[in-house]
């Protein structure tokens, strides 16, 4: 089915977009914290392991403990956001970020550090759900992909800042400073959210129509705001009753869940976070020293940021589905080459530099495609009445796969060998390409209400989202 032209009404032209961009910037500080707290462990681990005398399994637990918390945070925050609002939920997540950072900074033993990582994980999991949800519900359709993917940009910036912080304190072994600096953006997020409005779609869902109209006037202007409010109210009126979690199993919701959860799970199973968490360890295994490995990882982090900007510029022009197809293909090829380079024993002198190049290409492909789409697609596809709960379910699966991959990577690396483990991830990337071809719909340029209408009518409505 060919994609119809977007709506002729250009939301946002009647009014200033300053508030829309402010919402994206402030809310996405949660993405920066997400990236920082997931990336900082890569450098800190080199010193924590020595100080607390950890073996490979213990190091895996320290890393993956954040993911346990993330699963809890992702699953718990969606229903809370549906009940109490997106704004208050993000403010609460900011407080949890601060608590976790403080406890990690002063941790006297590995048990306390693991507890702090779990607490940080709760905040990270909540941010992974709430930030794209908040931005998607405030953004106009024609730039929604770019604005939601700003969250991913901030995640990559957070990872890069973590890498640079690791490099700055590596010579002193100052892993406590690495964790403690997260207090600054935590405070910025919490304070910033106090000055933002609640999303108009949540206000309509709660029957607070006058407040929703006021917010939409600020976001779109009078005329466009009135039109959008009418569309949102019409969608709400089509709901036969109050929605529950059981509505996630309805046949008309299933295509959205398959696409959203599938992209999230396959994206994690491709091994991207093994690079984020263990890049210094990977480079160290090729012969680079600890400081050189951390600096090389910082370079990879810079590639991540730059290529996320490229992905942001393409997602609303090229579309979500095509980006996924190209990204998974390039990721698979780079992992195959990385495995080939790591086959000889002993490794050749150039192995470290080729490994850096392969990892950089892999990260570039991920950042341009999967990294952007993985948050944009679910925030668009799910119906308003269960959007928070559906996002929670999706990110629970995302973090669950992240946990499995990060916990097993070092063991697989040691038991299977350097090459087979990366070839295993290459196979997953190939499956991701096939999934994108067969099961991912195109959503660019469509309003959230048009996408929901397509779901309810199984793609037969004129002006529907493009079928795969």
Secondary structure, DSSP 8 states (H G I E B T S, - for coil): -------SS-TTSSS-SHHHHHHHHHHTHHHHHHHHHHHHHHHHHHHHHHHTT--HHHHHHHHHHHHHHHHHHHHHHHHHHHHH-HHHHHHHHHHHHHHHHHHHHH--SHHHHHHHHHHHHHHHHHHHHHHHHHHHHHS-HHHHHHHHHHHHHHHHHHHHHHHHHHHHHHTTT-HHHHHHTHHHHHHHHHHHHTTS---HHHHHHTT-HHHHHHHHHHHH-HHHHHHHHHHHHHHHHT--S---GGGGGSHHHHHHHHHHHHHHHHHHHTTHHHHHHHHHHHHHHTT--HHHHHHHHHHHHHHHHHHHHHHHHHHTTT-HHHHHHHHHHHHHHHHHHHHHHT-SSS--TTHHHHHHHHHHHHHHHHHHTHHHHHHHHHHHHS-GGGHHHHHHHHHHHHHHHHHHHHHHHHHHHHHT-HHHHHHHHHHHHHHHHHHHHHH--B-TT--HHHHHHHHHTTT-STT--B--
